[in-house]
């Protein structure tokens, strides 16, 4: 029996959600046939079968959370344990993805594989396990990974704890909301570690894998009992799954870490839009001009293109600008990233924004297109409303909210005339930047837009 463990996908991922099984128990599968679609907090991935055989058991139901190292699926490949043991010792081949997305409806993050994710197998009873290099976690380590994932700690602190051999679940956090800080890990490392903190050795007795996977003394937070509900008959409950669950977690993390404040300014876009309209078929969307104004103004405000390394208490200033543009996709909001946006012209930004928005709506974004942003623009176009208070796309420091353009009366000199006005809302992490930083940045963006100073589109003013 081939027992396939969820591989170490990298990027700090410790668990994945089962989005859709592509096979059923009792079904015959071939080598490299896609078994399941999983979702991490990074992207969707497809897991192909490393062997041919018959599906004996699906380890988790659709919608379940699978920790790295847990048995994902069991496949009867007809090989004997004796034949499997010597073959399992070398590094197994990497998991690869199908080149084209399947015809079934997809989430905005296109399914892709991490080329560094090797397969893992467990031989039948009576033979010592041959462990693969990275994903060959024991059941104990799978349970530990699930517990560690529930601890509040930034990636740098998790890496430090791993390096020092400290279980985060045993460290009392002194940061906000019980977050484990770097100093907490260092202090824990300076104390003698209890014997119970160490993972069991190969000789440690265990009555069953299940007992190791879920120790009675440390129940998983996911399995905690919840009180029964007595909803009115008109209420309908649906599971929080897929992209919506990932968004919920990310928003919770952003509000938990960043100290938000929002600043709003009114802009008069009349001149800019008149010039753009005069271009006829070559005119650009207001978002393209806003994006170009942002990338021109941002270098003068380095605190807004930065991040805070909480583990080291250091501010990280970033020279390159990777511009995230929030897009409303069918399954929820995604933020594809335009790399090196400062090097692009206004028309280049328009083309890149349109292309990413189209790919997001079609569910064809790759993981690389969804990570690494340093500043985000969020726009709902005509639905933008009068004002908004967008949530910072943590670990970024600032997000710009683009609101609706309206034709409203305003004084121009001594006369009241109709103008095309819009509000810009910027939310900022107050730990890194102050109100004056946000206000001056918006003032610079406002000056560029109101003067229609875009020589690459309109020529010199």
C-alpha positions as CSV (number, residue, x, y, z in Angstrom):
1,X,0.0,0.0,0.0
2,X,1.5,3.4,-1.1
3,X,0.7,6.1,1.5
4,X,1.2,9.5,0.0
5,X,2.1,12.3,2.5
6,X,1.3,15.9,1.8
7,X,4.7,17.3,0.7
8,X,6.5,20.3,2.1
9,X,5.4,22.9,-0.4
10,X,7.8,25.5,0.8
11,X,7.2,29.3,1.3
12,X,6.4,28.7,5.0
13,X,3.3,26.7,4.1
14,X,2.4,24.2,6.9
15,X,-1.1,23.2,5.7
16,X,-3.4,23.1,2.8
17,X,-7.2,22.9,2.2
18,X,-8.7,20.1,0.1
19,X,-10.6,22.0,-2.7
20,X,-11.6,19.1,-4.9
21,X,-10.8,15.4,-5.1
22,X,-10.4,14.3,-8.7
23,X,-10.5,10.6,-7.8
24,X,-12.7,8.3,-5.8
25,X,-12.0,5.4,-3.5
26,X,-11.9,2.2,-5.6
27,X,-10.9,4.1,-8.7
28,X,-8.0,3.1,-10.9
29,X,-5.4,5.9,-11.3
30,X,-2.4,6.2,-13.6
31,X,1.0,7.7,-13.0
32,X,0.9,11.5,-13.0
33,X,-2.9,11.6,-13.0
34,X,-4.1,14.5,-11.0
35,X,-5.4,13.3,-7.6
36,X,-6.6,16.4,-5.8
37,X,-6.6,20.2,-6.0
38,X,-5.4,21.9,-2.8
39,X,-5.3,25.5,-1.7
40,X,-2.7,27.0,0.5
41,X,-2.5,30.7,1.5
42,X,-0.2,31.2,-1.5
43,X,-2.1,29.6,-4.4
44,X,-3.9,26.5,-5.7
45,X,-1.9,23.5,-6.6
46,X,-2.7,20.2,-8.3
47,X,-1.1,17.0,-6.8
48,X,-0.4,14.2,-9.4
49,X,-0.2,10.6,-8.5
50,X,3.4,9.3,-8.1
51,X,2.3,5.7,-8.7
52,X,-0.3,3.8,-10.7
53,X,-2.8,1.7,-8.8
54,X,-6.2,1.7,-7.1
55,X,-7.3,4.3,-4.6
56,X,-7.7,2.6,-1.3
57,X,-8.5,5.5,0.9
58,X,-8.9,9.3,0.7
59,X,-7.3,10.7,3.9
60,X,-9.3,13.9,4.2
61,X,-12.7,15.1,3.1
62,X,-13.3,18.0,0.8
63,X,-12.9,21.2,2.7
64,X,-10.6,19.7,5.3
65,X,-7.3,21.2,6.4
66,X,-4.3,18.9,5.8
67,X,-1.1,19.5,7.7
68,X,2.2,19.0,5.9
69,X,3.3,15.4,6.4
70,X,-0.2,13.9,6.9
71,X,-1.3,10.9,4.8
72,X,-3.2,12.5,2.0
73,X,-4.2,9.4,0.1
74,X,-3.5,5.6,0.1
75,X,-3.0,3.8,-3.2
76,X,-2.8,0.1,-3.7
77,X,-0.1,-0.1,-6.3
78,X,0.4,-3.9,-6.1
79,X,4.0,-3.6,-5.0
80,X,5.2,-5.6,-2.0
81,X,6.7,-4.0,1.0
82,X,10.0,-5.7,0.3
83,X,10.1,-4.4,-3.2
84,X,9.2,-0.9,-2.1
85,X,11.8,-0.5,0.7
86,X,15.0,-0.3,-1.3
87,X,13.3,1.8,-4.0
88,X,12.1,4.4,-1.5
89,X,15.6,5.5,-0.3
90,X,16.6,7.8,-3.1
91,X,15.1,11.2,-3.4
92,X,11.7,10.9,-5.1
93,X,10.7,12.9,-8.2
94,X,9.3,16.4,-7.7
95,X,5.5,17.0,-8.0
96,X,4.6,18.6,-11.2
97,X,1.5,20.3,-12.4
98,X,-0.7,19.9,-15.5
99,X,0.4,22.4,-18.1
100,X,-3.2,23.5,-18.8
101,X,-6.0,24.2,-16.2
102,X,-8.8,21.6,-16.1
103,X,-12.2,22.6,-17.6
104,X,-13.9,22.6,-14.2
105,X,-14.6,26.0,-12.6
106,X,-11.4,27.3,-10.9
107,X,-10.5,29.8,-8.2
108,X,-8.6,33.0,-9.2
109,X,-5.3,31.5,-8.3
110,X,-4.5,29.0,-11.1
111,X,-3.5,25.6,-10.0
112,X,0.2,25.1,-10.2
113,X,2.8,22.9,-8.6
114,X,5.8,23.7,-6.5
115,X,8.7,22.1,-8.4
116,X,10.5,21.5,-5.1
117,X,7.7,19.4,-3.6
118,X,8.9,15.7,-3.5
119,X,6.6,12.8,-3.0
120,X,6.7,10.7,0.2
121,X,5.7,7.1,0.7
122,X,5.3,4.8,3.7
123,X,6.0,1.1,3.3
124,X,3.7,-1.6,4.6
125,X,3.8,-2.8,8.2
126,X,6.9,-4.8,9.2
127,X,9.4,-2.9,7.2
128,X,11.3,0.2,8.4
129,X,10.2,3.4,6.7
130,X,12.5,4.9,4.1
131,X,12.1,8.6,4.7
132,X,12.3,11.1,1.8
133,X,14.5,14.2,2.4
134,X,12.0,16.9,3.2
135,X,8.3,15.8,3.3
136,X,8.9,12.5,5.1
137,X,7.4,13.7,8.4
138,X,6.2,11.3,11.0
139,X,2.7,11.4,12.3
140,X,4.0,13.2,15.4
141,X,5.6,15.9,13.2
142,X,2.4,16.3,11.2
143,X,0.5,16.9,14.4
144,X,3.2,19.3,15.6
145,X,3.0,21.2,12.3
146,X,-0.7,21.7,12.8
147,X,-0.2,23.0,16.3
148,X,2.7,25.3,15.3
149,X,0.5,26.8,12.5
150,X,-2.0,28.0,15.1
151,X,0.6,30.0,17.0
152,X,0.8,33.7,16.3
153,X,4.3,34.4,15.0
154,X,5.9,36.0,12.0
155,X,7.9,33.9,9.6
156,X,11.3,35.1,10.9
157,X,10.4,34.0,14.4
158,X,9.2,30.6,13.1
159,X,12.5,30.1,11.3
160,X,14.4,31.1,14.4
161,X,12.4,28.6,16.5
162,X,13.1,25.9,13.9
163,X,16.8,26.6,13.9
164,X,17.0,26.5,17.7
165,X,14.8,23.4,18.0
166,X,12.0,25.2,20.0
167,X,8.4,24.2,19.6
168,X,6.4,27.5,19.2
169,X,3.3,25.8,20.7
170,X,5.2,25.6,24.0
171,X,6.4,29.2,24.1
172,X,4.4,31.8,25.9
173,X,4.1,34.9,23.7
174,X,4.6,38.4,25.2
175,X,3.7,40.3,22.0
176,X,0.3,41.9,21.2
177,X,-2.5,39.4,21.5
178,X,-0.2,36.7,22.8
179,X,2.0,36.8,19.7
180,X,5.4,35.0,20.1
181,X,8.3,37.4,19.6
182,X,11.9,36.8,18.8
183,X,12.8,37.5,22.5
184,X,10.4,34.8,23.6
185,X,12.0,32.2,21.5
186,X,15.5,33.2,22.6
187,X,14.5,33.1,26.2
188,X,12.9,29.6,25.7
189,X,16.2,28.5,24.1
190,X,18.2,29.6,27.1
191,X,16.1,27.4,29.4
192,X,16.5,23.6,29.7
193,X,14.0,21.9,27.4
194,X,11.6,19.3,29.0
195,X,12.0,15.8,27.7
196,X,8.4,15.9,26.5
197,X,9.2,18.7,24.0
198,X,11.4,16.4,21.9
199,X,10.0,14.5,19.0
200,X,9.9,10.7,19.6
201,X,12.9,8.8,18.2
202,X,12.6,5.8,15.9
203,X,12.6,3.5,19.0
204,X,9.9,5.4,20.9
205,X,6.8,3.2,21.4
206,X,3.5,4.2,19.9
207,X,0.3,2.3,20.0
208,X,-1.1,3.8,16.8
209,X,-0.4,6.6,14.3
210,X,-3.7,8.2,15.4
211,X,-2.4,8.6,18.9
212,X,0.7,10.4,17.6
213,X,-1.3,12.6,15.2
214,X,-3.7,13.9,17.8
215,X,-2.3,13.7,21.4
216,X,-5.1,13.7,23.9
217,X,-3.3,16.2,26.1
218,X,-3.0,18.8,23.3
219,X,-6.2,18.8,21.2
220,X,-6.2,20.7,18.0
221,X,-8.0,24.0,18.0
222,X,-9.8,23.0,14.8
223,X,-11.4,20.1,16.7
224,X,-12.6,22.1,19.7
225,X,-16.3,21.5,20.3
226,X,-18.6,24.3,19.4
227,X,-22.0,25.0,21.0
228,X,-25.1,23.8,19.1
229,X,-27.0,26.3,17.1
230,X,-30.7,27.0,17.0
231,X,-31.0,29.2,13.9
232,X,-34.3,30.6,12.6
233,X,-35.6,28.6,9.7
234,X,-34.8,31.4,7.2
235,X,-31.1,31.2,8.0
236,X,-28.7,29.3,5.8
237,X,-25.2,28.2,6.7
238,X,-22.4,27.4,4.3
239,X,-18.8,26.3,5.1
240,X,-16.1,29.0,4.9
241,X,-13.9,27.4,2.3
242,X,-11.4,28.1,-0.4
243,X,-10.4,31.6,-1.4
244,X,-12.9,33.2,0.9
245,X,-11.3,31.4,3.9
246,X,-7.9,32.5,2.7
247,X,-9.1,36.1,2.4
248,X,-10.7,35.9,5.9
249,X,-7.4,34.7,7.4
250,X,-5.4,37.4,5.6
251,X,-7.7,40.2,6.6
252,X,-7.6,39.0,10.3
253,X,-3.9,38.9,10.2
254,X,-3.7,42.4,8.7
255,X,-6.0,43.9,11.3
256,X,-4.2,42.1,14.1
257,X,-0.7,43.3,13.0
258,X,-1.1,46.7,11.4
259,X,-2.2,49.8,13.3
260,X,-4.5,51.3,10.7
261,X,-5.4,54.9,10.0
262,X,-7.0,56.4,6.9
263,X,-6.5,59.8,5.2
264,X,-8.8,61.1,2.4
265,X,-8.4,63.8,-0.1
266,X,-10.5,65.2,-2.9
267,X,-9.1,65.5,-6.5
268,X,-10.4,67.5,-9.5
269,X,-9.8,65.3,-12.5
270,X,-11.6,67.5,-15.0
271,X,-8.5,68.5,-17.0
272,X,-7.0,65.0,-17.0
273,X,-10.2,63.3,-18.2
274,X,-10.9,66.0,-20.9
275,X,-7.4,65.3,-22.3
276,X,-7.9,61.6,-22.1
277,X,-11.3,61.8,-23.8
278,X,-9.7,63.8,-26.6
279,X,-7.5,60.8,-27.5
280,X,-10.6,58.9,-28.7
281,X,-9.9,55.2,-29.1
282,X,-6.5,55.6,-27.5
283,X,-7.8,57.0,-24.2
284,X,-6.7,55.4,-21.0
285,X,-8.7,54.5,-17.9
286,X,-8.3,56.8,-14.8
287,X,-6.8,53.8,-13.0
288,X,-3.8,53.8,-15.4
289,X,-3.1,57.5,-14.7
290,X,-3.5,57.0,-10.9
291,X,-1.1,54.0,-11.0
292,X,1.5,56.1,-12.9
293,X,1.1,59.0,-10.5
294,X,1.6,56.6,-7.6
295,X,4.8,55.1,-9.0
296,X,6.2,58.6,-9.7
297,X,5.4,60.0,-6.3
298,X,6.3,57.0,-4.1
299,X,10.1,57.2,-4.3
300,X,9.9,60.4,-2.4
301,X,8.1,58.6,0.4
302,X,10.1,55.5,1.3
303,X,8.2,54.8,4.5
304,X,5.2,53.9,2.3
305,X,7.1,51.3,0.2
306,X,8.4,49.4,3.2
307,X,7.6,46.8,5.8
308,X,8.1,46.1,9.5
309,X,10.2,43.1,10.5
310,X,8.5,42.5,13.9
311,X,10.8,39.7,14.8
312,X,13.9,41.9,14.6
313,X,12.3,45.3,15.3
314,X,13.6,46.6,12.0
315,X,12.1,48.7,9.2
316,X,12.7,47.3,5.7
317,X,12.8,49.9,3.0
318,X,12.4,48.6,-0.6
319,X,14.0,50.3,-3.6
320,X,11.9,48.5,-6.2
321,X,8.2,49.1,-6.4
322,X,6.0,46.0,-7.1
323,X,2.5,47.4,-7.5
324,X,-0.4,45.3,-6.4
325,X,-3.8,46.0,-8.0
326,X,-6.8,44.5,-6.2
327,X,-9.2,42.8,-8.5
328,X,-12.7,41.5,-7.8
329,X,-12.6,37.9,-9.2
330,X,-15.5,35.5,-9.2
331,X,-14.5,33.8,-5.9
332,X,-13.3,36.9,-4.1
333,X,-10.7,39.7,-4.0
334,X,-7.2,38.9,-5.3
335,X,-4.2,41.2,-5.6
336,X,-2.0,40.4,-8.7
337,X,1.3,42.2,-8.7
338,X,2.9,44.3,-11.5
339,X,6.7,43.9,-11.1
340,X,9.1,46.9,-11.3
341,X,6.1,49.2,-11.9
342,X,8.3,52.3,-11.7
343,X,10.0,51.3,-15.0
344,X,6.7,51.2,-16.9
345,X,5.0,54.0,-18.9
346,X,1.4,54.9,-18.3
347,X,0.3,52.8,-21.3
348,X,2.4,49.9,-20.1
349,X,0.7,50.1,-16.7
350,X,-2.7,50.2,-18.4
351,X,-1.9,47.1,-20.4
352,X,-0.5,45.2,-17.4
353,X,-3.5,46.1,-15.2
354,X,-6.0,45.0,-17.9
355,X,-4.1,41.8,-18.5
356,X,-3.9,40.8,-14.8
357,X,-7.6,41.7,-14.3
358,X,-8.6,39.5,-17.2
359,X,-6.5,36.6,-15.9
360,X,-7.9,37.0,-12.4
361,X,-11.5,36.9,-13.7
362,X,-10.6,33.8,-15.7
363,X,-8.9,32.1,-12.8
364,X,-5.5,31.9,-14.6
365,X,-3.2,33.8,-12.3
366,X,0.0,32.0,-11.3
367,X,1.4,32.0,-7.7
368,X,4.2,34.4,-8.8
369,X,1.7,36.9,-9.9
370,X,0.0,37.0,-6.5
371,X,3.0,37.6,-4.2
372,X,5.8,40.0,-3.6
373,X,3.8,43.3,-3.7
374,X,5.2,46.4,-1.9
375,X,2.2,48.8,-2.4
376,X,-1.4,48.2,-3.3
377,X,-4.1,50.1,-5.2
378,X,-7.7,49.0,-4.6
379,X,-10.4,50.3,-6.9
380,X,-14.1,49.4,-7.4
381,X,-14.5,51.7,-10.4
382,X,-18.0,53.1,-10.6
383,X,-18.9,51.3,-7.4
384,X,-16.1,53.0,-5.5
385,X,-18.5,55.2,-3.4
386,X,-17.6,58.6,-1.9
387,X,-14.9,57.4,0.5
388,X,-13.4,54.0,1.6
389,X,-11.2,52.7,4.3
390,X,-9.2,49.9,2.7
391,X,-7.3,47.4,4.8
392,X,-3.5,47.4,4.4
393,X,-2.4,44.3,2.5
394,X,0.0,43.1,5.2
395,X,3.0,43.0,5.4
396,X,2.8,46.1,3.2
397,X,2.5,49.5,4.9
398,X,0.0,51.3,2.7
399,X,-3.0,50.8,0.4
400,X,-4.6,53.4,-1.8
401,X,-8.4,53.3,-2.2
402,X,-9.8,54.7,-5.5
403,X,-13.3,56.0,-5.2
404,X,-15.9,56.9,-7.8
405,X,-15.7,59.9,-10.1
406,X,-18.7,62.2,-9.8
407,X,-19.8,65.4,-11.6
408,X,-20.3,67.9,-8.8
409,X,-20.5,71.7,-8.5
410,X,-17.4,73.5,-7.2
411,X,-16.1,77.1,-7.1
412,X,-13.6,78.0,-9.8
413,X,-12.6,81.6,-8.9
414,X,-15.9,83.3,-8.2
415,X,-18.0,81.0,-10.3
416,X,-19.7,77.7,-9.6
417,X,-19.0,75.2,-12.3
418,X,-19.4,71.5,-12.9
419,X,-16.2,69.5,-12.2
420,X,-15.4,65.8,-12.3
421,X,-14.2,65.0,-8.8
422,X,-12.9,61.9,-7.0
423,X,-11.7,61.1,-3.5
424,X,-8.5,59.1,-2.8
425,X,-8.3,57.2,0.5
426,X,-5.0,55.9,1.8
427,X,-4.8,53.5,4.7
428,X,-1.4,53.3,6.4
429,X,0.2,51.2,9.1
430,X,0.8,53.9,11.8
431,X,3.6,51.9,13.3
432,X,5.7,52.7,10.2
433,X,4.3,56.0,8.8
434,X,2.6,59.0,10.2
435,X,-0.3,61.1,9.0
436,X,2.0,63.7,7.6
437,X,3.7,61.0,5.4
438,X,0.3,59.9,4.0
439,X,-0.9,63.5,3.5
440,X,2.2,64.6,1.6
441,X,2.2,61.5,-0.6
442,X,-1.5,62.1,-1.5
443,X,-0.7,65.8,-2.2
444,X,2.1,64.8,-4.6
445,X,-0.2,62.3,-6.4
446,X,-3.0,65.0,-6.5
447,X,-0.6,67.5,-8.1
448,X,0.4,65.1,-10.9
449,X,-3.2,64.1,-11.6
450,X,-4.8,67.6,-11.4
451,X,-2.1,69.1,-13.7
452,X,-2.5,66.2,-16.2
453,X,1.3,66.0,-16.1
454,X,1.8,62.8,-18.2
455,X,4.2,63.7,-21.0
456,X,4.4,60.0,-22.2
457,X,0.7,60.3,-23.1
458,X,-0.1,64.0,-23.8
459,X,3.3,65.4,-24.5
460,X,4.9,68.2,-22.4
461,X,2.5,70.5,-20.5
